[in-house]
Amino acid sequence: MSVVVAIKDNDKIWVGCDSQVTRGYSVKSTLSSSQRKIWRASDEDELVMGLVGSLRDLNILADGSGYELCLGTWNGLKDNKEMSIRDKLVQVIKSACDSDLYVNYPIIIMNTKDKEIEIIEK
């Protein structure tokens, strides 16, 4: 399963995900640019794209415990004015990684305004 979360923050949107990938029966975490779940579309400053897992995984996250965990973490953080949107995004994805939802560190985040990709280790 994969976790991808996007949060609007004034003039930008933060997008983050875990870094676990599966190929056949192999499961690993990767930072390879060719295997990232999120990326900036070439020549598109305002477009960040993502692609993850199978339809089954999507259904589990959308309807099951992964959805409830991420939503619960977000609901607990969203009104905290002292915490940045970026930090809230990281906490939501960390909650999934730490709860063994078949997702893993490092976490990869980016936003629609800046060009950098940030990698967050455990």
N, CA, C and O atoms as a printed pandas DataFrame, in Angstrom:
     atom_number atom_name residue_name chain_id  residue_number  x_coord  y_coord  z_coord
0              1         N          MET        A               1    0.842   -1.159    0.000
1              2        CA          MET        A               1    0.000    0.000    0.000
2              3         C          MET        A               1    0.894    1.229    0.000
3              4         O          MET        A               1    2.038    1.169    0.451
4              5         N          SER        A               2    0.395    2.306   -0.487
5              6        CA          SER        A               2    1.120    3.571   -0.528
6              7         C          SER        A               2    0.311    4.657    0.143
7              8         O          SER        A               2   -0.916    4.595    0.209
8              9         N          VAL        A               3    1.022    5.654    0.639
9             10        CA          VAL        A               3    0.370    6.813    1.207
10            11         C          VAL        A               3    0.861    8.034    0.431
11            12         O          VAL        A               3    2.062    8.296    0.364
12            13         N          VAL        A               4   -0.073    8.771   -0.150
13            14        CA          VAL        A               4    0.212   10.038   -0.813
14            15         C          VAL        A               4   -0.778   11.047   -0.257
15            16         O          VAL        A               4   -1.987   10.812   -0.258
16            17         N          VAL        A               5   -0.259   12.172    0.218
17            18        CA          VAL        A               5   -1.100   13.192    0.831
18            19         C          VAL        A               5   -0.763   14.532    0.196
19            20         O          VAL        A               5    0.409   14.833   -0.032
20            21         N          ALA        A               6   -1.786   15.348   -0.095
21            22        CA          ALA        A               6   -1.592   16.701   -0.611
22            23         C          ALA        A               6   -2.404   17.665    0.248
23            24         O          ALA        A               6   -3.546   17.385    0.610
24            25         N          ILE        A               7   -1.792   18.809    0.567
25            26        CA          ILE        A               7   -2.440   19.814    1.407
26            27         C          ILE        A               7   -2.196   21.186    0.795
27            28         O          ILE        A               7   -1.058   21.538    0.484
28            29         N          LYS        A               8   -3.269   21.966    0.620
29            30        CA          LYS        A               8   -3.148   23.321    0.095
30            31         C          LYS        A               8   -2.675   24.256    1.204
31            32         O          LYS        A               8   -3.175   24.214    2.328
32            33         N          ASP        A               9   -1.692   25.111    0.862
33            34        CA          ASP        A               9   -1.102   26.048    1.811
34            35         C          ASP        A               9   -0.955   27.405    1.122
35            36         O          ASP        A               9    0.086   27.699    0.535
36            37         N          ASN        A              10   -1.999   28.227    1.196
37            38        CA          ASN        A              10   -2.012   29.539    0.549
38            39         C          ASN        A              10   -1.697   29.436   -0.946
39            40         O          ASN        A              10   -2.543   28.994   -1.725
40            41         N          ASP        A              11   -0.484   29.840   -1.354
41            42        CA          ASP        A              11   -0.156   29.882   -2.779
42            43         C          ASP        A              11    0.573   28.639   -3.281
43            44         O          ASP        A              11    1.100   28.648   -4.394
44            45         N          LYS        A              12    0.614   27.576   -2.490
45            46        CA          LYS        A              12    1.262   26.343   -2.943
46            47         C          LYS        A              12    0.531   25.140   -2.380
47            48         O          LYS        A              12   -0.270   25.248   -1.452
48            49         N          ILE        A              13    0.825   24.007   -2.960
49            50        CA          ILE        A              13    0.270   22.738   -2.492
50            51         C          ILE        A              13    1.440   21.829   -2.156
51            52         O          ILE        A              13    2.328   21.612   -2.980
52            53         N          TRP        A              14    1.433   21.304   -0.952
53            54        CA          TRP        A              14    2.443   20.344   -0.519
54            55         C          TRP        A              14    1.972   18.936   -0.882
55            56         O          TRP        A              14    0.808   18.594   -0.673
56            57         N          VAL        A              15    2.867   18.130   -1.419
57            58        CA          VAL        A              15    2.574   16.747   -1.756
58            59         C          VAL        A              15    3.656   15.887   -1.106
59            60         O          VAL        A              15    4.844   16.191   -1.208
60            61         N          GLY        A              16    3.240   14.815   -0.439
61            62        CA          GLY        A              16    4.205   13.927    0.200
62            63         C          GLY        A              16    3.783   12.478    0.061
63            64         O          GLY        A              16    2.611   12.174   -0.161
64            65         N          CYS        A              17    4.765   11.581    0.195
65            66        CA          CYS        A              17    4.469   10.150    0.079
66            67         C          CYS        A              17    5.540    9.346    0.794
67            68         O          CYS        A              17    6.590    9.873    1.161
68            69         N          ASP        A              18    5.262    8.069    0.984
69            70        CA          ASP        A              18    6.294    7.161    1.487
70            71         C          ASP        A              18    7.170    6.756    0.304
71            72         O          ASP        A              18    6.907    7.171   -0.824
72            73         N          SER        A              19    8.202    5.956    0.543
73            74        CA          SER        A              19    9.126    5.608   -0.540
74            75         C          SER        A              19    9.249    4.107   -0.777
75            76         O          SER        A              19   10.191    3.663   -1.434
76            77         N          GLN        A              20    8.318    3.323   -0.254
77            78        CA          GLN        A              20    8.381    1.884   -0.486
78            79         C          GLN        A              20    7.867    1.555   -1.879
79            80         O          GLN        A              20    6.816    2.045   -2.291
80            81         N          VAL        A              21    8.606    0.728   -2.598
81            82        CA          VAL        A              21    8.184    0.282   -3.926
82            83         C          VAL        A              21    8.205   -1.238   -3.978
83            84         O          VAL        A              21    8.971   -1.887   -3.266
84            85         N          THR        A              22    7.370   -1.782   -4.812
85            86        CA          THR        A              22    7.280   -3.229   -4.983
86            87         C          THR        A              22    7.477   -3.558   -6.451
87            88         O          THR        A              22    6.875   -2.934   -7.325
88            89         N          ARG        A              23    8.311   -4.526   -6.712
89            90        CA          ARG        A              23    8.491   -5.035   -8.071
90            91         C          ARG        A              23    8.438   -6.547   -7.975
91            92         O          ARG        A              23    9.325   -7.180   -7.402
92            93         N          GLY        A              24    7.391   -7.115   -8.540
93            94        CA          GLY        A              24    7.190   -8.551   -8.398
94            95         C          GLY        A              24    6.990   -8.901   -6.939
95            96         O          GLY        A              24    6.065   -8.408   -6.295
96            97         N          TYR        A              25    7.866   -9.761   -6.412
97            98        CA          TYR        A              25    7.770  -10.151   -5.005
98            99         C          TYR        A              25    8.779   -9.409   -4.128
99           100         O          TYR        A              25    8.903   -9.709   -2.940
100          101         N          SER        A              26    9.496   -8.449   -4.701
101          102        CA          SER        A              26   10.490   -7.682   -3.949
102          103         C          SER        A              26    9.885   -6.383   -3.440
103          104         O          SER        A              26    9.162   -5.695   -4.161
104          105         N          VAL        A              27   10.187   -6.063   -2.204
105          106        CA          VAL        A              27    9.716   -4.832   -1.587
106          107         C          VAL        A              27   10.944   -4.097   -1.065
107          108         O          VAL        A              27   11.782   -4.695   -0.390
108          109         N          LYS        A              28   11.061   -2.797   -1.372
109          110        CA          LYS        A              28   12.189   -2.010   -0.881
110          111         C          LYS        A              28   11.806   -0.546   -0.815
111          112         O          LYS        A              28   10.814   -0.121   -1.407
112          113         N          SER        A              29   12.602    0.218   -0.089
113          114        CA          SER        A              29   12.472    1.670   -0.099
114          115         C          SER        A              29   13.516    2.199   -1.056
115          116         O          SER        A              29   14.646    1.713   -1.084
116          117         N          THR        A              30   13.142    3.189   -1.837
117          118        CA          THR        A              30   14.071    3.716   -2.822
118          119         C          THR        A              30   13.972    5.225   -2.925
119          120         O          THR        A              30   12.913    5.813   -2.711
120          121         N          LEU        A              31   15.091    5.834   -3.255
121          122        CA          LEU        A              31   15.130    7.263   -3.528
122          123         C          LEU        A              31   15.483    7.509   -4.989
123          124         O          LEU        A              31   15.722    8.645   -5.397
124          125         N          SER        A              32   15.514    6.443   -5.765
125          126        CA          SER        A              32   15.829    6.568   -7.189
126          127         C          SER        A              32   14.803    7.466   -7.880
127          128         O          SER        A              32   13.598    7.268   -7.730
128          129         N          SER        A              33   15.284    8.445   -8.630
129          130        CA          SER        A              33   14.360    9.373   -9.288
130          131         C          SER        A              33   13.444    8.666  -10.277
131          132         O          SER        A              33   12.352    9.160  -10.558
132          133         N          SER        A              34   13.855    7.536  -10.805
133          134        CA          SER        A              34   13.016    6.815  -11.763
134          135         C          SER        A              34   11.922    5.992  -11.085
135          136         O          SER        A              34   11.024    5.489  -11.759
136          137         N          GLN        A              35   11.987    5.850   -9.759
137          138        CA          GLN        A              35   11.003    5.036   -9.038
138          139         C          GLN        A              35   10.231    5.824   -7.998
139          140         O          GLN        A              35    9.514    5.225   -7.196
140          141         N          ARG        A              36   10.346    7.126   -7.980
141          142        CA          ARG        A              36    9.601    7.929   -7.013
142          143         C          ARG        A              36    8.115    7.914   -7.330
143          144         O          ARG        A              36    7.713    7.827   -8.491
144          145         N          LYS        A              37    7.318    7.999   -6.299
145          146        CA          LYS        A              37    5.864    8.015   -6.467
146          147         C          LYS        A              37    5.348    9.393   -6.838
147          148         O          LYS        A              37    4.263    9.519   -7.405
148          149         N          ILE        A              38    6.116   10.427   -6.523
149          150        CA          ILE        A              38    5.732   11.792   -6.900
150          151         C          ILE        A              38    6.898   12.436   -7.644
151          152         O          ILE        A              38    8.060   12.135   -7.373
152          153         N          TRP        A              39    6.579   13.317   -8.576
153          154        CA          TRP        A              39    7.610   14.007   -9.341
154          155         C          TRP        A              39    7.027   15.270   -9.945
155          156         O          TRP        A              39    5.810   15.420  -10.046
156          157         N          ARG        A              40    7.899   16.168  -10.343
157          158        CA          ARG        A              40    7.487   17.391  -11.033
158          159         C          ARG        A              40    7.477   17.075  -12.527
159          160         O          ARG        A              40    8.458   16.573  -13.076
160          161         N          ALA        A              41    6.366   17.373  -13.165
161          162        CA          ALA        A              41    6.266   17.160  -14.609
162          163         C          ALA        A              41    7.213   18.124  -15.319
163          164         O          ALA        A              41    7.264   19.303  -14.970
164          165         N          SER        A              42    7.954   17.644  -16.298
165          166        CA          SER        A              42    8.914   18.502  -16.982
166          167         C          SER        A              42    8.215   19.672  -17.657
167          168         O          SER        A              42    7.139   19.528  -18.239
168          169         N          ASP        A              43    8.854   20.831  -17.564
169          170        CA          ASP        A              43    8.364   22.080  -18.162
170          171         C          ASP        A              43    7.023   22.541  -17.606
171          172         O          ASP        A              43    6.357   23.364  -18.234
172          173         N          GLU        A              44    6.612   22.038  -16.456
173          174        CA          GLU        A              44    5.355   22.445  -15.832
174          175         C          GLU        A              44    5.643   22.906  -14.410
175          176         O          GLU        A              44    5.734   22.080  -13.502
176          177         N          ASP        A              45    5.786   24.204  -14.204
177          178        CA          ASP        A              45    6.127   24.725  -12.878
178          179         C          ASP        A              45    5.051   24.472  -11.847
179          180         O          ASP        A              45    5.361   24.360  -10.661
180          181         N          GLU        A              46    3.805   24.379  -12.253
181          182        CA          GLU        A              46    2.719   24.264  -11.282
182          183         C          GLU        A              46    2.099   22.874  -11.224
183          184         O          GLU        A              46    0.967   22.716  -10.767
184          185         N          LEU        A              47    2.831   21.873  -11.682
185          186        CA          LEU        A              47    2.268   20.528  -11.720
186          187         C          LEU        A              47    3.207   19.535  -11.047
187          188         O          LEU        A              47    4.341   19.339  -11.482
188          189         N          VAL        A              48    2.717   18.914   -9.979
189          190        CA          VAL        A              48    3.387   17.805   -9.328
190          191         C          VAL        A              48    2.505   16.592   -9.562
191          192         O          VAL        A              48    1.293   16.652   -9.356
192          193         N          MET        A              49    3.106   15.492   -9.992
193          194        CA          MET        A              49    2.321   14.298  -10.332
194          195         C          MET        A              49    2.704   13.144   -9.426
195          196         O          MET        A              49    3.783   13.136   -8.833
196          197         N          GLY        A              50    1.810   12.169   -9.323
197          198        CA          GLY        A              50    2.082   10.978   -8.539
198          199         C          GLY        A              50    1.424    9.759   -9.150
199          200         O          GLY        A              50    0.416    9.864   -9.848
200          201         N          LEU        A              51    1.996    8.617   -8.885
201          202        CA          LEU        A              51    1.453    7.351   -9.362
202          203         C          LEU        A              51    1.850    6.290   -8.351
203          204         O          LEU        A              51    3.020    6.178   -7.984
204          205         N          VAL        A              52    0.874    5.512   -7.902
205          206        CA          VAL        A              52    1.181    4.494   -6.900
206          207         C          VAL        A              52    0.348    3.253   -7.105
207          208         O          VAL        A              52   -0.747    3.299   -7.664
208          209         N          GLY        A              53    0.889    2.141   -6.641
209          210        CA          GLY        A              53    0.222    0.878   -6.406
210          211         C          GLY        A              53   -0.858    0.399   -7.349
211          212         O          GLY        A              53   -1.035    0.904   -8.457
212          213         N          SER        A              54   -1.555   -0.575   -6.869
213          214        CA          SER        A              54   -2.619   -1.194   -7.644
214          215         C          SER        A              54   -3.974   -0.659   -7.189
215          216         O          SER        A              54   -4.075    0.019   -6.166
216          217         N          LEU        A              55   -4.992   -0.966   -7.945
217          218        CA          LEU        A              55   -6.345   -0.543   -7.590
218          219         C          LEU        A              55   -6.739   -1.104   -6.225
219          220         O          LEU        A              55   -7.425   -0.429   -5.458
220          221         N          ARG        A              56   -6.326   -2.298   -5.919
221          222        CA          ARG        A              56   -6.638   -2.896   -4.616
222          223         C          ARG        A              56   -6.065   -2.041   -3.489
223          224         O          ARG        A              56   -6.756   -1.754   -2.512
224          225         N          ASP        A              57   -4.805   -1.635   -3.622
225          226        CA          ASP        A              57   -4.192   -0.788   -2.595
226          227         C          ASP        A              57   -4.931    0.528   -2.466
227          228         O          ASP        A              57   -5.151    1.009   -1.355
228          229         N          LEU        A              58   -5.312    1.108   -3.574
229          230        CA          LEU        A              58   -6.041    2.371   -3.544
230          231         C          LEU        A              58   -7.353    2.204   -2.788
231          232         O          LEU        A              58   -7.721    3.065   -1.989
232          233         N          ASN        A              59   -8.048    1.123   -3.029
233          234        CA          ASN        A              59   -9.317    0.884   -2.342
234          235         C          ASN        A              59   -9.125    0.697   -0.843
235          236         O          ASN        A              59   -9.940    1.176   -0.054
236          237         N          ILE        A              60   -8.057    0.007   -0.439
237          238        CA          ILE        A              60   -7.784   -0.184    0.985
238          239         C          ILE        A              60   -7.536    1.163    1.642
239          240         O          ILE        A              60   -8.076    1.440    2.713
240          241         N          LEU        A              61   -6.719    2.009    1.008
241          242        CA          LEU        A              61   -6.406    3.301    1.598
242          243         C          LEU        A              61   -7.636    4.207    1.608
243          244         O          LEU        A              61   -7.857    4.926    2.583
244          245         N          ALA        A              62   -8.430    4.187    0.553
245          246        CA          ALA        A              62   -9.581    5.080    0.452
246          247         C          ALA        A              62  -10.704    4.696    1.408
247          248         O          ALA        A              62  -11.438    5.567    1.875
248          249         N          ASP        A              63  -10.848    3.426    1.703
249          250        CA          ASP        A              63  -11.981    2.987    2.510
250          251         C          ASP        A              63  -11.610    2.347    3.832
251          252         O          ASP        A              63  -12.479    2.146    4.680
252          253         N          GLY        A              64  -10.339    2.021    4.028
253          254        CA          GLY        A              64   -9.991    1.209    5.187
254          255         C          GLY        A              64   -9.229    1.953    6.247
255          256         O          GLY        A              64   -9.336    3.172    6.382
256          257         N          SER        A              65   -8.454    1.193    7.002
257          258        CA          SER        A              65   -7.769    1.744    8.168
258          259         C          SER        A              65   -6.733    2.787    7.800
259          260         O          SER        A              65   -6.508    3.715    8.577
260          261         N          GLY        A              66   -6.095    2.673    6.645
261          262        CA          GLY        A              66   -5.110    3.670    6.221
262          263         C          GLY        A              66   -5.747    5.033    6.074
263          264         O          GLY        A              66   -5.181    6.037    6.505
264          265         N          TYR        A              67   -6.906    5.074    5.478
265          266        CA          TYR        A              67   -7.642    6.328    5.323
266          267         C          TYR        A              67   -7.999    6.905    6.689
267          268         O          TYR        A              67   -7.798    8.094    6.939
268          269         N          GLU        A              68   -8.522    6.069    7.560
269          270        CA          GLU        A              68   -8.937    6.529    8.882
270          271         C          GLU        A              68   -7.751    7.032    9.695
271          272         O          GLU        A              68   -7.867    8.040   10.392
272          273         N          LEU        A              69   -6.611    6.346    9.616
273          274        CA          LEU        A              69   -5.424    6.764   10.349
274          275         C          LEU        A              69   -4.929    8.122    9.852
275          276         O          LEU        A              69   -4.679    9.022   10.655
276          277         N          CYS        A              70   -4.788    8.275    8.534
277          278        CA          CYS        A              70   -4.312    9.542    7.975
278          279         C          CYS        A              70   -5.283   10.675    8.264
279          280         O          CYS        A              70   -4.868   11.772    8.640
280          281         N          LEU        A              71   -6.566   10.418    8.093
281          282        CA          LEU        A              71   -7.572   11.444    8.360
282          283         C          LEU        A              71   -7.589   11.814    9.842
283          284         O          LEU        A              71   -7.696   12.992   10.185
284          285         N          GLY        A              72   -7.486   10.826   10.713
285          286        CA          GLY        A              72   -7.463   11.097   12.144
286          287         C          GLY        A              72   -6.256   11.934   12.542
287          288         O          GLY        A              72   -6.374   12.857   13.348
288          289         N          THR        A              73   -5.100   11.614   11.981
289          290        CA          THR        A              73   -3.897   12.399   12.272
290          291         C          THR        A              73   -4.068   13.822   11.765
291          292         O          THR        A              73   -3.742   14.778   12.469
292          293         N          TRP        A              74   -4.582   13.970   10.534
293          294        CA          TRP        A              74   -4.801   15.310    9.979
294          295         C          TRP        A              74   -5.786   16.101   10.839
295          296         O          TRP        A              74   -5.537   17.266   11.148
296          297         N          ASN        A              75   -6.890   15.487   11.223
297          298        CA          ASN        A              75   -7.884   16.185   12.032
298          299         C          ASN        A              75   -7.311   16.648   13.367
299          300         O          ASN        A              75   -7.722   17.681   13.895
300          301         N          GLY        A              76   -6.365   15.890   13.912
301          302        CA          GLY        A              76   -5.733   16.278   15.158
302          303         C          GLY        A              76   -4.743   17.421   15.007
303          304         O          GLY        A              76   -4.405   18.082   15.989
304          305         N          LEU        A              77   -4.275   17.660   13.784
305          306        CA          LEU        A              77   -3.250   18.668   13.549
306          307         C          LEU        A              77   -3.755   19.911   12.826
307          308         O          LEU        A              77   -3.150   20.976   12.948
308          309         N          LYS        A              78   -4.833   19.801   12.089
309          310        CA          LYS        A              78   -5.200   20.856   11.142
310          311         C          LYS        A              78   -5.446   22.214   11.779
311          312         O          LYS        A              78   -5.218   23.232   11.126
312          313         N          ASP        A              79   -5.899   22.274   13.019
313          314        CA          ASP        A              79   -6.170   23.563   13.668
314          315         C          ASP        A              79   -4.981   24.105   14.452
315          316         O          ASP        A              79   -5.083   25.167   15.066
316          317         N          ASN        A              80   -3.859   23.394   14.441
317          318        CA          ASN        A              80   -2.662   23.846   15.147
318          319         C          ASN        A              80   -1.999   24.964   14.338
319          320         O          ASN        A              80   -1.348   24.702   13.326
320          321         N          LYS        A              81   -2.164   26.196   14.784
321          322        CA          LYS        A              81   -1.658   27.378   14.068
322          323         C          LYS        A              81   -0.144   27.514   14.179
323          324         O          LYS        A              81    0.469   28.210   13.369
324          325         N          GLU        A              82    0.468   26.869   15.160
325          326        CA          GLU        A              82    1.909   26.974   15.352
326          327         C          GLU        A              82    2.690   26.001   14.483
327          328         O          GLU        A              82    3.912   26.116   14.383
328          329         N          MET        A              83    2.022   25.058   13.861
329          330        CA          MET        A              83    2.677   24.041   13.035
330          331         C          MET        A              83    2.455   24.368   11.567
331          332         O          MET        A              83    1.335   24.683   11.165
332          333         N          SER        A              84    3.518   24.295   10.756
333          334        CA          SER        A              84    3.396   24.596    9.328
334          335         C          SER        A              84    2.638   23.487    8.606
335          336         O          SER        A              84    2.568   22.356    9.086
336          337         N          ILE        A              85    2.079   23.819    7.462
337          338        CA          ILE        A              85    1.395   22.815    6.636
338          339         C          ILE        A              85    2.377   21.718    6.246
339          340         O          ILE        A              85    2.027   20.537    6.238
340          341         N          ARG        A              86    3.593   22.106    5.926
341          342        CA          ARG        A              86    4.626   21.127    5.562
342          343         C          ARG        A              86    4.822   20.124    6.705
343          344         O          ARG        A              86    4.872   18.917    6.468
344          345         N          ASP        A              87    4.935   20.619    7.944
345          346        CA          ASP        A              87    5.140   19.738    9.088
346          347         C          ASP        A              87    3.917   18.863    9.355
347          348         O          ASP        A              87    4.059   17.709    9.761
348          349         N          LYS        A              88    2.734   19.396    9.133
349          350        CA          LYS        A              88    1.510   18.596    9.288
350          351         C          LYS        A              88    1.488   17.460    8.269
351          352         O          LYS        A              88    1.134   16.328    8.599
352          353         N          LEU        A              89    1.869   17.769    7.027
353          354        CA          LEU        A              89    1.930   16.748    5.971
354          355         C          LEU        A              89    2.885   15.631    6.375
355          356         O          LEU        A              89    2.550   14.452    6.258
356          357         N          VAL        A              90    4.063   15.995    6.844
357          358        CA          VAL        A              90    5.052   14.995    7.255
358          359         C          VAL        A              90    4.497   14.137    8.397
359          360         O          VAL        A              90    4.672   12.918    8.387
360          361         N          GLN        A              91    3.836   14.747    9.373
361          362        CA          GLN        A              91    3.276   13.990   10.494
362          363         C          GLN        A              91    2.214   12.991   10.040
363          364         O          GLN        A              91    2.152   11.876   10.559
364          365         N          VAL        A              92    1.378   13.380    9.077
365          366        CA          VAL        A              92    0.344   12.467    8.574
366          367         C          VAL        A              92    1.002   11.244    7.933
367          368         O          VAL        A              92    0.581   10.113    8.178
368          369         N          ILE        A              93    2.026   11.464    7.118
369          370        CA          ILE        A              93    2.692   10.334    6.452
370          371         C          ILE        A              93    3.495    9.511    7.455
371          372         O          ILE        A              93    3.539    8.285    7.349
372          373         N          LYS        A              94    4.130   10.170    8.429
373          374        CA          LYS        A              94    4.847    9.433    9.480
374          375         C          LYS        A              94    3.897    8.524   10.250
375          376         O          LYS        A              94    4.268    7.408   10.615
376          377         N          SER        A              95    2.679    8.988   10.501
377          378        CA          SER        A              95    1.724    8.162   11.241
378          379         C          SER        A              95    1.435    6.870   10.495
379          380         O          SER        A              95    1.261    5.817   11.108
380          381         N          ALA        A              96    1.383    6.952    9.167
381          382        CA          ALA        A              96    1.169    5.740    8.371
382          383         C          ALA        A              96    2.405    4.844    8.403
383          384         O          ALA        A              96    2.289    3.633    8.588
384          385         N          CYS        A              97    3.587    5.435    8.222
385          386        CA          CYS        A              97    4.826    4.644    8.246
386          387         C          CYS        A              97    5.025    3.975    9.599
387          388         O          CYS        A              97    5.401    2.805    9.661
388          389         N          ASP        A              98    4.777    4.703   10.681
389          390        CA          ASP        A              98    4.997    4.177   12.022
390          391         C          ASP        A              98    3.958    3.138   12.433
391          392         O          ASP        A              98    4.184    2.370   13.369
392          393         N          SER        A              99    2.838    3.111   11.748
393          394        CA          SER        A              99    1.785    2.151   12.085
394          395         C          SER        A              99    1.827    0.904   11.213
395          396         O          SER        A              99    0.892    0.103   11.230
396          397         N          ASP        A             100    2.909    0.733   10.448
397          398        CA          ASP        A             100    3.123   -0.463    9.639
398          399         C          ASP        A             100    1.973   -0.718    8.678
399          400         O          ASP        A             100    1.430   -1.822    8.631
400          401         N          LEU        A             101    1.605    0.291    7.920
401          402        CA          LEU        A             101    0.553    0.138    6.914
402          403         C          LEU        A             101    1.143   -0.248    5.562
403          404         O          LEU        A             101    0.643    0.171    4.518
404          405         N          TYR        A             102    2.198   -1.042    5.583
405          406        CA          TYR        A             102    2.882   -1.457    4.362
406          407         C          TYR        A             102    3.438   -0.260    3.607
407          408         O          TYR        A             102    3.517   -0.272    2.379
408          409         N          VAL        A             103    3.817    0.758    4.337
409          410        CA          VAL        A             103    4.502    1.921    3.769
410          411         C          VAL        A             103    5.786    2.100    4.559
411          412         O          VAL        A             103    5.930    1.544    5.648
412          413         N          ASN        A             104    6.718    2.872    4.019
413          414        CA          ASN        A             104    8.006    2.927    4.669
414          415         C          ASN        A             104    8.703    4.249    4.441
415          416         O          ASN        A             104    8.382    4.991    3.513
416          417         N          TYR        A             105    9.659    4.528    5.301
417          418        CA          TYR        A             105   10.549    5.667    5.158
418          419         C          TYR        A             105   11.572    5.368    4.065
419          420         O          TYR        A             105   11.743    4.205    3.700
420          421         N          PRO        A             106   12.245    6.364    3.540
421          422        CA          PRO        A             106   12.086    7.781    3.801
422          423         C          PRO        A             106   10.829    8.344    3.149
423          424         O          PRO        A             106   10.271    7.762    2.219
424          425         N          ILE        A             107   10.403    9.490    3.664
425          426        CA          ILE        A             107    9.250   10.219    3.135
426          427         C          ILE        A             107    9.780   11.237    2.134
427          428         O          ILE        A             107   10.814   11.861    2.372
428          429         N          ILE        A             108    9.095   11.404    1.040
429          430        CA          ILE        A             108    9.496   12.346   -0.004
430          431         C          ILE        A             108    8.408   13.411   -0.103
431          432         O          ILE        A             108    7.232   13.081   -0.252
432          433         N          ILE        A             109    8.796   14.704   -0.022
433          434        CA          ILE        A             109    7.806   15.769   -0.152
434          435         C          ILE        A             109    8.295   16.829   -1.139
435          436         O          ILE        A             109    9.496   17.001   -1.351
436          437         N          MET        A             110    7.357   17.516   -1.718
437          438        CA          MET        A             110    7.637   18.651   -2.592
438          439         C          MET        A             110    6.405   19.528   -2.599
439          440         O          MET        A             110    5.356   19.142   -2.083
440          441         N          ASN        A             111    6.531   20.715   -3.185
441          442        CA          ASN        A             111    5.362   21.572   -3.309
442          443         C          ASN        A             111    5.337   22.215   -4.682
443          444         O          ASN        A             111    6.298   22.101   -5.443
444          445         N          THR        A             112    4.258   22.882   -4.999
445          446        CA          THR        A             112    4.089   23.440   -6.341
446          447         C          THR        A             112    4.845   24.743   -6.543
447          448         O          THR        A             112    4.955   25.221   -7.672
448          449         N          LYS        A             113    5.370   25.330   -5.467
449          450        CA          LYS        A             113    6.057   26.613   -5.600
450          451         C          LYS        A             113    7.571   26.465   -5.709
451          452         O          LYS        A             113    8.195   27.109   -6.552
452          453         N          ASP        A             114    8.161   25.630   -4.872
453          454        CA          ASP        A             114    9.608   25.451   -4.856
454          455         C          ASP        A             114   10.013   24.307   -5.784
455          456         O          ASP        A             114    9.198   23.437   -6.090
456          457         N          LYS        A             115   11.248   24.307   -6.223
457          458        CA          LYS        A             115   11.722   23.277   -7.150
458          459         C          LYS        A             115   12.356   22.082   -6.428
459          460         O          LYS        A             115   12.637   21.061   -7.055
460          461         N          GLU        A             116   12.581   22.204   -5.115
461          462        CA          GLU        A             116   13.312   21.176   -4.387
462          463         C          GLU        A             116   12.430   19.998   -3.986
463          464         O          GLU        A             116   11.228   20.140   -3.762
464          465         N          ILE        A             117   13.061   18.845   -3.903
465          466        CA          ILE        A             117   12.440   17.654   -3.332
466          467         C          ILE        A             117   13.110   17.442   -1.992
467          468         O          ILE        A             117   14.336   17.492   -1.897
468          469         N          GLU        A             118   12.318   17.205   -0.949
469          470        CA          GLU        A             118   12.868   17.006    0.379
470          471         C          GLU        A             118   12.691   15.547    0.774
471          472         O          GLU        A             118   11.615   14.975    0.600
472          473         N          ILE        A             119   13.747   14.950    1.304
473          474        CA          ILE        A             119   13.738   13.554    1.726
474          475         C          ILE        A             119   13.845   13.529    3.237
475          476         O          ILE        A             119   14.776   14.099    3.805
476          477         N          ILE        A             120   12.898   12.874    3.895
477          478        CA          ILE        A             120   12.853   12.820    5.356
478          479         C          ILE        A             120   13.067   11.383    5.804
479          480         O          ILE        A             120   12.248   10.502    5.540
480          481         N          GLU        A             121   14.185   11.164    6.487
481          482        CA          GLU        A             121   14.502    9.841    7.022
482          483         C          GLU        A             121   13.735    9.637    8.331
483          484         O          GLU        A             121   13.202   10.593    8.894
484          485         N          LYS        A             122   13.681    8.421    8.803
485          486        CA          LYS        A             122   12.969    8.099   10.043
486          487         C          LYS        A             122   13.533    8.845   11.228
487          488         O          LYS        A             122   13.046    8.685   12.347
